[in-house]
């Protein structure tokens, strides 16, 4: 988990970036930014909605965060990642190629 200070004001208080690289073959990076102290959880789901991994960060300070997801033990396909904060959720699609 990487942290940078958030110097920009976000209208929603929360931004989830597209993972990079996407598609990916084993490892990808997921970045998100929060502007207020929040309880944050990152969840990866498969195409039918089953949770395949969850990371509970507890309380995070405002800033930019980067998490590395390793999908080497999963079959190739479409997955979704969601970041939950105290008052919002955002989800994006990613493709694991094998």
KEKE-3310 file (N, C-alpha, C; in steps of 0.2 Angstrom, whole numbers, plus 5000, padded with zeros to 4 digits):
npx = (5004:5003:5006:5001:5001:4985:4983:4973:4956:4942:4927:4918:4924:4931:4940:4941:4953:4956:4962:4979:4992:4979:4971:4978:4991:4996:4998:4992:4989:4980:4973:4967:4959:4956:4948:4945:4946:4943:4935:4940:4938:4944:4938:4938:4929:4923:4916:4903:4900:4905:4915:4933:4944:4948:4952:4954:4956:4954:4954:4959:4969:4967:4972:4982:4981:4989:4986:4992:4987:4987:4983:4987:4984:4971:4958:4959:4949:4935:4935:4929:4933:4930:4929:4925:4920:4916:4904:4902:4903:4913:4915:4925:4929:4940:4952:4958:4971:4976)
npy = (4994:5010:5027:5044:5062:5070:5084:5089:5094:5084:5083:5073:5067:5055:5045:5032:5024:5017:5001:4996:4987:4984:4974:4962:4950:4943:4952:4968:4985:4995:5010:5023:5038:5047:5060:5063:5057:5040:5024:5011:4998:4986:4976:4961:4954:4940:4936:4932:4937:4932:4934:4935:4940:4951:4966:4974:4990:4997:5012:5025:5039:5055:5055:5048:5031:5015:4999:4983:4970:4952:4941:4928:4915:4913:4909:4915:4929:4940:4952:4961:4976:4984:4998:5002:5015:5025:5032:5030:5020:5013:5004:4995:4987:4974:4964:4948:4940:4924)
npz = (5000:4995:4999:4996:4999:4998:4988:4980:4979:4979:4972:4976:4986:4985:4974:4962:4952:4936:4935:4933:4924:4912:4901:4912:4917:4928:4939:4945:4947:4959:4961:4972:4979:4993:5002:5015:5032:5032:5034:5025:5012:5001:4988:4978:4966:4957:4940:4943:4955:4966:4980:4979:4985:4999:5006:5021:5026:5037:5046:5035:5032:5023:5006:4992:4987:4983:4979:4976:4966:4966:4954:4951:4956:4951:4939:4921:4916:4918:4931:4945:4954:4969:4979:4995:5006:5020:5016:5002:4987:4974:4959:4947:4932:4928:4918:4918:4910:4905)
capx = (5000:5007:5002:5004:4996:4980:4983:4968:4950:4938:4920:4914:4928:4933:4941:4944:4956:4956:4968:4985:4989:4972:4971:4984:4992:4996:4998:4989:4989:4973:4974:4961:4961:4951:4950:4943:4947:4938:4936:4941:4939:4945:4935:4938:4924:4923:4910:4896:4899:4908:4921:4939:4949:4945:4957:4951:4962:4952:4954:4964:4969:4966:4978:4982:4983:4990:4987:4994:4983:4990:4978:4991:4980:4964:4958:4958:4942:4933:4934:4927:4936:4926:4932:4920:4922:4910:4898:4902:4906:4914:4917:4927:4930:4947:4952:4964:4973:4981)
capy = (5000:5017:5033:5051:5067:5073:5091:5092:5093:5080:5085:5067:5065:5049:5043:5025:5024:5011:4997:4997:4987:4981:4968:4960:4943:4941:4957:4974:4990:4998:5016:5027:5044:5049:5067:5063:5051:5035:5017:5009:4991:4984:4969:4959:4949:4937:4938:4930:4941:4929:4938:4931:4943:4957:4969:4979:4994:5000:5019:5029:5047:5058:5054:5043:5024:5011:4992:4978:4964:4947:4936:4922:4909:4914:4908:4921:4931:4946:4952:4968:4978:4989:5001:5005:5020:5026:5035:5028:5014:5013:4998:4995:4980:4972:4958:4944:4935:4918)
capz = (5000:4994:5001:4994:5001:4993:4988:4976:4982:4975:4973:4979:4992:4983:4967:4961:4946:4932:4937:4927:4917:4911:4905:4916:4917:4935:4944:4943:4953:4960:4965:4974:4982:4998:5004:5022:5035:5030:5034:5018:5011:4994:4987:4972:4964:4950:4936:4945:4961:4972:4983:4979:4990:5002:5010:5025:5028:5043:5045:5032:5031:5016:5002:4987:4989:4978:4981:4971:4967:4962:4952:4948:4958:4949:4932:4917:4915:4920:4938:4947:4961:4973:4985:5000:5011:5025:5013:4995:4984:4967:4956:4940:4929:4925:4914:4920:4905:4906)
cpx = (5004:5003:5005:4999:4992:4980:4977:4961:4945:4931:4916:4918:4931:4934:4944:4946:4955:4962:4973:4990:4982:4971:4978:4985:4993:4995:4996:4989:4982:4975:4967:4963:4955:4953:4948:4945:4941:4940:4935:4942:4939:4942:4936:4933:4925:4916:4903:4895:4902:4915:4927:4944:4946:4951:4954:4956:4960:4952:4960:4964:4969:4973:4977:4985:4984:4990:4988:4990:4986:4985:4981:4987:4973:4964:4957:4951:4941:4932:4932:4931:4932:4930:4926:4923:4915:4904:4898:4905:4907:4917:4919:4929:4938:4947:4959:4965:4977:4983)
cpy = (5006:5023:5040:5056:5069:5080:5094:5090:5090:5082:5079:5065:5058:5048:5036:5025:5017:5007:4997:4991:4983:4980:4967:4952:4940:4946:4964:4979:4994:5004:5020:5032:5045:5056:5068:5057:5046:5028:5014:5001:4990:4977:4967:4953:4946:4939:4937:4933:4938:4933:4933:4934:4950:4960:4975:4984:4998:5008:5022:5036:5049:5057:5049:5037:5020:5004:4988:4972:4958:4942:4929:4915:4908:4912:4915:4922:4938:4946:4960:4969:4984:4992:5004:5010:5021:5028:5034:5022:5015:5006:4999:4988:4980:4965:4954:4939:4930:4915)
cpz = (5000:4996:4999:4997:4996:4993:4984:4980:4977:4977:4977:4985:4991:4976:4966:4953:4943:4934:4931:4929:4917:4904:4908:4916:4924:4940:4941:4949:4953:4964:4966:4978:4987:5000:5012:5025:5034:5032:5027:5017:5003:4993:4980:4971:4957:4946:4938:4952:4967:4974:4983:4983:4992:5006:5014:5028:5034:5041:5041:5032:5024:5012:4996:4989:4983:4981:4975:4972:4963:4961:4950:4950:4955:4941:4928:4917:4917:4927:4939:4953:4963:4979:4989:5005:5015:5021:5005:4993:4977:4965:4949:4938:4927:4922:4916:4914:4907:4900)
residu = (UNK:UNK:UNK:UNK:UNK:UNK:UNK:UNK:UNK:UNK:UNK:UNK:UNK:UNK:UNK:UNK:UNK:UNK:UNK:UNK:UNK:UNK:UNK:UNK:UNK:UNK:UNK:UNK:UNK:UNK:UNK:UNK:UNK:UNK:UNK:UNK:UNK:UNK:UNK:UNK:UNK:UNK:UNK:UNK:UNK:UNK:UNK:UNK:UNK:UNK:UNK:UNK:UNK:UNK:UNK:UNK:UNK:UNK:UNK:UNK:UNK:UNK:UNK:UNK:UNK:UNK:UNK:UNK:UNK:UNK:UNK:UNK:UNK:UNK:UNK:UNK:UNK:UNK:UNK:UNK:UNK:UNK:UNK:UNK:UNK:UNK:UNK:UNK:UNK:UNK:UNK:UNK:UNK:UNK:UNK:UNK:UNK:UNK)
# end
